[in-house]
Amino acid sequence: MGDEIRVPRELLEQVAAARLPAVTDVRLQDLMTRNNDGALTQSERTELESLVAMSESLSLMRAKAIHFLGRKP
C-alpha cells in the first residue's frame, strides 16, 4: 500500500522555478573558474564543494517538481 502526500501545485511551481541567488551563482562560477586554474585556497575549495552540493540538491528538487507537474525539463 503506497502512501500519498498531497502538495499544493503552487508549491511545486515555486520549487520548479527556484534558482540560486544571483550573487551565489556568480560566486560559484568564479570559484569553478579559479579551481580550473588551480588557484583555490583550501577554504575556497571547501566553499566550492558546499556550493556544488547545494546546487546539485536544488537541481534534483527542481527536476522532481517539474516531473510532478508533468513537464519536461
C-alpha positions as MATLAB code, in Angstrom:
seq = 'MGDEIRVPRELLEQVAAARLPAVTDVRLQDLMTRNNDGALTQSERTELESLVAMSESLSLMRAKAIHFLGRKP';
ca = [
       0.000    0.000    0.000;
       1.570    3.289   -1.129;
       1.461    6.428    0.913;
       0.496    9.604   -0.854;
       1.459   13.128    0.057;
      -0.532   15.948   -1.437;
       1.469   19.028   -2.315;
      -0.137   22.263   -3.458;
       0.554   22.961   -7.131;
       1.731   26.454   -6.173;
       4.497   24.951   -4.019;
       5.597   22.668   -6.876;
       5.648   25.692   -9.195;
       7.839   27.608   -6.755;
      10.271   24.710   -6.377;
      10.391   24.207  -10.161;
      11.292   27.876  -10.610;
      13.843   28.026   -7.779;
      17.356   29.199   -8.597;
      20.433   30.018   -6.593;
      20.563   33.710   -5.715;
      22.467   35.638   -8.405;
      25.296   36.571   -6.038;
      25.716   32.905   -5.056;
      25.710   31.778   -8.684;
      28.362   34.377   -9.565;
      30.479   33.193   -6.635;
      30.082   29.560   -7.713;
      31.127   30.381  -11.276;
      34.148   32.333  -10.022;
      35.247   29.504   -7.745;
      34.840   26.937  -10.537;
      36.948   29.040  -12.904;
      39.641   29.571  -10.292;
      39.550   25.859   -9.454;
      40.178   25.017  -13.113;
      43.176   27.355  -12.964;
      44.433   25.636   -9.793;
      44.179   28.894   -7.861;
      41.922   27.999   -4.901;
      42.867   28.131   -1.257;
      41.746   25.248    0.943;
      38.915   27.338    2.398;
      37.762   28.299   -1.108;
      37.861   24.629   -2.129;
      35.646   23.795    0.854;
      33.297   26.637   -0.091;
      33.190   25.377   -3.689;
      32.341   21.850   -2.552;
      29.492   23.199   -0.402;
      28.101   25.366   -3.195;
      28.280   22.496   -5.695;
      26.415   20.221   -3.261;
      23.778   22.914   -2.719;
      23.405   23.454   -6.470;
      23.065   19.715   -7.116;
      20.420   19.363   -4.384;
      18.468   22.279   -5.795;
      18.664   20.789   -9.297;
      17.302   17.463   -8.048;
      14.427   19.156   -6.208;
      13.618   21.208   -9.296;
      13.691   18.111  -11.517;
      11.290   16.264   -9.215;
       8.918   19.224   -9.067;
       8.980   19.557  -12.864;
       8.270   15.820  -13.167;
       5.345   16.007  -10.723;
       3.958   18.945  -12.689;
       4.026   16.751  -15.805;
       6.518   18.936  -17.618;
       9.698   18.154  -19.459;
      12.891   19.906  -18.336;
];
